[in-house]
Amino acid sequence: MSKLENKRPLISLLNPKSPVAEAYRSVRTNIDFSSLDTSMQVVMVTSATPGEGKSTTIGNLAVVYAQADKRVLLIDADMRKPTVHHTFRLSNRVGLSSVISRQAEVKAAIQETDIPNLFTLPSGPIPPNPSEMLGSNRMTTLIDELRGQFDLILIDTPPVLAVTDAQIMATKSDGVLLVLEAGRVKRDMALKAKQQMMQVKANIIGVVLNNVKKKNSEGYYYYQYESSES
């Protein structure tokens, strides 16, 4: 196992009875009930800054949804620092960038993981123009096409404050989940990330507060707040 894989353990798969795995299932439940009027079929996960655990969060969310018999597609839309292929030990030779640039068909780029019901569309080769690719009509058409093939589409994007990619993808998603690391991200940065999302009228369905120590418990716990209005 590589260093990158060690950094993003799929606890929900390795230890499904752990408190952390249960917390991911709680996040899943909150997402499902976050909107009673509209379907949360395409959910984007991002963070304010790098290293806050968004890729670990989205990987585990994909697992718990697949375990609930949902047909899940995890798209790595972080075409600057992709991680999904590392987490699931898959090839990244062909992926999202290949499909958008019409160098590959989507059915050839989607890969099945070892986890039943869970599929991935890795980032593919890093392009010189990620923002333009994500903002293209081709990307919109691709997501619309994939809606008919999967119960849930999870999209991993770069951090909000790093580049504009997350804002672009938020406009193509039904909901946005923001991951913040407790004790690391400053309040003003968290608020700035939220403001940037609101500028594009993103539907922020919740916040995962990551790396919160619980008393009498080893490791870290994840919390999900159903509303981001405050």
C-alpha positions as CSV (number, residue, x, y, z in Angstrom):
1,M,0.0,0.0,0.0
2,S,1.3,3.4,-1.0
3,K,1.7,6.4,1.2
4,L,-1.3,8.0,-0.5
5,E,-3.5,5.0,0.2
6,N,-2.4,5.0,3.9
7,K,-3.6,8.6,4.1
8,R,-7.1,7.8,2.9
9,P,-8.2,4.6,4.6
10,L,-11.7,3.3,3.8
11,I,-12.7,2.8,7.4
12,S,-16.2,2.1,6.3
13,L,-14.9,-1.0,4.4
14,L,-12.1,-2.1,6.7
15,N,-14.0,-1.6,10.0
16,P,-17.7,-1.2,9.3
17,K,-18.7,-1.5,13.0
18,S,-16.4,1.3,14.1
19,P,-17.8,4.7,15.4
20,V,-16.2,6.4,12.4
21,A,-18.0,4.1,10.0
22,E,-21.2,4.7,11.8
23,A,-20.6,8.5,11.5
24,Y,-20.3,8.1,7.8
25,R,-23.6,6.3,7.7
26,S,-25.1,9.2,9.7
27,V,-23.8,11.6,7.0
28,R,-25.4,9.4,4.4
29,T,-28.7,9.6,6.2
30,N,-28.5,13.4,6.6
31,I,-27.8,13.8,2.9
32,D,-30.8,11.6,2.0
33,F,-33.1,13.7,4.2
34,S,-31.5,17.1,3.3
35,S,-34.1,17.8,0.8
36,L,-37.7,16.5,0.6
37,D,-38.6,18.3,-2.6
38,T,-35.6,17.6,-4.8
39,S,-33.5,14.6,-5.5
40,M,-29.9,14.5,-4.2
41,Q,-28.6,12.4,-7.0
42,V,-25.4,14.5,-7.8
43,V,-23.5,15.5,-4.6
44,M,-20.3,17.4,-4.7
45,V,-17.8,17.2,-1.8
46,T,-15.2,19.9,-1.3
47,S,-13.2,21.7,1.4
48,A,-12.0,25.2,2.1
49,T,-8.3,24.4,1.9
50,P,-6.1,21.4,1.0
51,G,-5.6,18.6,3.5
52,E,-8.9,18.8,5.3
53,G,-10.0,15.3,4.5
54,K,-12.5,15.8,1.6
55,S,-11.1,12.9,-0.4
56,T,-11.2,10.5,2.6
57,T,-14.7,11.7,3.3
58,I,-16.0,11.2,-0.2
59,G,-14.3,7.8,-0.5
60,N,-16.0,6.5,2.7
61,L,-19.3,8.0,1.7
62,A,-19.1,6.2,-1.6
63,V,-18.6,2.9,0.3
64,V,-21.5,3.3,2.7
65,Y,-23.9,4.2,-0.1
66,A,-22.7,1.2,-2.1
67,Q,-23.2,-1.0,1.0
68,A,-26.8,0.3,1.1
69,D,-27.4,-1.3,-2.4
70,K,-27.1,2.0,-4.2
71,R,-25.4,2.0,-7.6
72,V,-22.7,4.7,-7.0
73,L,-20.3,6.5,-9.3
74,L,-17.4,8.5,-7.7
75,I,-16.1,11.1,-10.1
76,D,-12.6,12.6,-9.5
77,A,-13.1,16.1,-10.8
78,D,-9.9,17.2,-9.1
79,M,-7.8,17.2,-12.3
80,R,-5.0,19.1,-10.6
81,K,-4.2,16.7,-7.7
82,P,-6.3,13.6,-8.3
83,T,-6.6,10.9,-5.5
84,V,-9.4,8.6,-6.3
85,H,-7.3,6.2,-8.3
86,H,-4.9,5.9,-5.4
87,T,-7.6,5.3,-2.9
88,F,-9.1,2.4,-4.9
89,R,-5.8,1.3,-6.5
90,L,-7.0,1.8,-10.1
91,S,-5.4,3.1,-13.3
92,N,-5.6,6.8,-14.1
93,R,-4.5,6.5,-17.7
94,V,-8.0,7.2,-19.0
95,G,-10.6,9.2,-17.1
96,L,-12.7,12.4,-16.9
97,S,-10.3,14.5,-18.9
98,S,-10.2,11.9,-21.6
99,V,-14.0,11.8,-21.9
100,I,-14.4,15.6,-22.0
101,S,-11.7,16.0,-24.6
102,R,-13.4,13.2,-26.6
103,Q,-10.3,10.9,-26.5
104,A,-12.3,8.2,-24.9
105,E,-15.9,7.0,-24.4
106,V,-17.4,7.3,-21.0
107,K,-18.1,3.5,-20.8
108,A,-14.4,2.9,-21.4
109,A,-13.3,5.4,-18.7
110,I,-15.6,4.2,-15.9
111,Q,-13.9,1.5,-13.7
112,E,-15.6,-1.0,-11.4
113,T,-14.0,-1.3,-8.0
114,D,-13.7,-4.3,-5.8
115,I,-16.7,-3.1,-3.8
116,P,-20.1,-4.2,-5.1
117,N,-22.2,-1.4,-6.6
118,L,-19.3,1.1,-6.5
119,F,-17.8,2.5,-9.7
120,T,-15.3,5.3,-10.3
121,L,-14.5,7.8,-13.1
122,P,-10.9,8.8,-12.3
123,S,-9.6,12.2,-13.3
124,G,-7.5,10.9,-16.2
125,P,-4.3,12.7,-17.5
126,I,-3.9,16.1,-16.0
127,P,-5.0,18.7,-18.6
128,P,-3.7,22.3,-19.0
129,N,-7.2,23.7,-18.6
130,P,-9.1,22.0,-15.9
131,S,-11.5,24.9,-15.1
132,E,-12.5,25.2,-18.8
133,M,-13.1,21.5,-19.1
134,L,-15.3,21.4,-16.0
135,G,-17.3,24.4,-17.2
136,S,-17.8,23.1,-20.7
137,N,-21.2,22.0,-22.1
138,R,-19.6,18.6,-22.6
139,M,-19.3,18.2,-18.8
140,T,-22.9,19.2,-18.3
141,T,-24.0,16.7,-20.9
142,L,-21.9,14.0,-19.3
143,I,-23.4,14.4,-15.9
144,D,-26.9,14.4,-17.4
145,E,-26.1,11.2,-19.2
146,L,-24.7,9.5,-16.1
147,R,-27.8,10.4,-14.1
148,G,-29.6,7.8,-16.0
149,Q,-27.0,5.1,-15.1
150,F,-26.4,5.6,-11.4
151,D,-28.5,6.1,-8.3
152,L,-25.9,8.5,-6.8
153,I,-23.0,10.4,-8.3
154,L,-20.4,11.8,-5.9
155,I,-18.0,14.4,-7.2
156,D,-14.6,15.2,-5.6
157,T,-13.3,18.7,-6.5
158,P,-10.3,20.8,-5.5
159,P,-10.7,23.1,-2.4
160,V,-12.9,26.1,-2.8
161,L,-10.3,28.7,-1.9
162,A,-7.6,27.2,-4.2
163,V,-9.1,27.4,-7.6
164,T,-12.5,28.1,-9.3
165,D,-13.2,24.4,-10.1
166,A,-15.4,23.8,-7.1
167,Q,-17.6,26.8,-7.8
168,I,-18.0,25.6,-11.4
169,M,-19.0,22.1,-10.4
170,A,-21.3,23.3,-7.7
171,T,-23.6,24.8,-10.5
172,K,-23.8,21.3,-12.0
173,S,-24.6,19.5,-8.7
174,D,-27.8,19.0,-6.7
175,G,-26.0,19.6,-3.4
176,V,-22.7,20.5,-1.9
177,L,-21.1,19.0,1.2
178,L,-18.3,21.1,2.7
179,V,-15.6,19.3,4.7
180,L,-13.8,21.4,7.4
181,E,-11.0,20.2,9.7
182,A,-11.5,21.2,13.3
183,G,-8.7,23.2,14.8
184,R,-7.0,23.8,11.4
185,V,-9.2,25.9,9.2
186,K,-9.7,29.5,10.4
187,R,-13.2,30.8,10.9
188,D,-12.8,33.5,8.3
189,M,-11.5,31.0,5.7
190,A,-14.5,28.7,6.3
191,L,-16.9,31.7,5.9
192,K,-15.1,32.8,2.8
193,A,-15.5,29.3,1.3
194,K,-19.2,29.4,2.1
195,Q,-19.5,32.9,0.5
196,Q,-17.8,31.7,-2.7
197,M,-20.2,28.8,-2.9
198,M,-23.2,31.1,-2.3
199,Q,-22.0,33.5,-5.1
200,V,-22.8,30.7,-7.6
201,K,-26.0,29.8,-5.7
202,A,-24.7,26.5,-4.6
203,N,-27.0,24.3,-2.6
204,I,-24.9,23.7,0.5
205,I,-26.6,20.8,2.2
206,G,-24.3,20.3,5.1
207,V,-20.9,20.5,6.7
208,V,-18.7,17.7,7.9
209,L,-16.5,18.8,10.8
210,N,-13.5,16.5,10.5
211,N,-10.9,15.3,13.0
212,V,-12.9,16.2,16.2
213,K,-11.5,14.2,19.1
214,K,-14.1,12.4,21.2
215,K,-13.4,11.7,24.8
216,N,-12.7,8.0,25.7
217,S,-12.3,7.2,22.1
218,E,-9.3,6.6,19.9
219,G,-9.0,8.2,16.5
220,Y,-11.3,10.8,15.0
221,Y,-15.0,11.3,14.7
222,Y,-16.9,12.9,11.9
223,Y,-20.0,15.1,12.4
224,Q,-22.5,16.3,9.8
225,Y,-24.6,19.3,10.3
226,E,-27.8,19.1,8.3
227,S,-28.1,22.9,7.7
228,S,-25.5,25.4,6.7
229,E,-27.7,28.4,7.2
230,S,-26.0,29.7,10.4
